[in-house]
Amino acid sequence: MITTLSRLSMGDFIELLCGNNQVLLEDGDNDSMLENVASELIYQYQCIVNPSGIESALLEKEEKIKIKYRITIAKILKALMSIDAIEDVIELLKEMGYYINERDRISSKIDRMIAEAEYMKKRIDDNSHTSGKKNTTDVRASFDREIAFLMTYFKMNIDTRNITAGVYANMVHQADVEIKRKLNR
């Protein structure tokens, strides 16, 4: 199985991005780890091409985890309220920075915490779906434009069957760095 960008042609990498994980398989390979290897290769490529974009994606994942955590905590607080463990709920809310002693206000605060967290979760999910998946035509067209630009920029021919995804990713990064440097002069 192809597990590094240096062994994957750019043409096969584009196929991989379009959902064809089979391009990673070699004769006799078992495809049990195929999905994980595909994800890792895409991640490695993105780390080379757009390190700040990867940081943004990690921050989004972190925010999703925090929201799930808030929803879980609020549900636990609600369960504690249902068994009349008011003192425990008040103590936990204090640790979270909320100083409420009245039972009615505690219940409404917990409901509000759940509503806010679910709203934020939906908003992040909506943004992820909007900016997330592209169809294969868009992916191929995007790479066609990028390859054409790089061929012009570096004044060289790029054959996607021969150039590896690792070399191509580094060319994209190098062009990006050079262009940004020129713009900042």
PEWO-V368666 format. One line per field, one symbol per residue. ss: DSSP state (2 for helix, 1 for strand, 0 for the rest). phi: phi as a letter, one per 40 degrees, with the letter a starting at -180 (. if undefined). burial: I if it has 9 or more other ideal C-beta (glycine too) atoms within 8 Angstrom, else O. A space follows every 10 residues. Layout:
ss->???
phi->???
burial->???
//
This chain:
ss->0000222012 2222222000 2222000000 2222222222 2222222220 2222222222 2222222222 2222222222 2200022222 2222200000 0022222222 2222222222 2222222222 2000022222 2222222222 2222000000 0001222222 2222222222 22200
phi->.cbbccbbcc ccccdccchc cccccbdgcc ccbdcccdcc cccdccccca dccccccccc cccccccdcc ccdcccdccc ccbgcccccc ccccccgbbb bcdcccdccc ccdccccccc cccccccccc cccbcccccc cccdcccccc ccccfacbbc cbccccccdc cccccccccc ccccc
burial->IIOIIOOIII OIIIIIOIOO IOIIIOOOOO OOOIOOIIOI IIIIIIOIIO OOIIOOIOOI OOIIOOIIOI IOIIIOIIOI IOOOOIOOII OIIIOOOOOI OOOOIIIOII OOIIOIIIOI IOOIOOOIOO OOOOOOOOII OIIOOIIOII IOOOOOOIOI OOIIIIIIII IIIOIIOOOO OOOOO
//
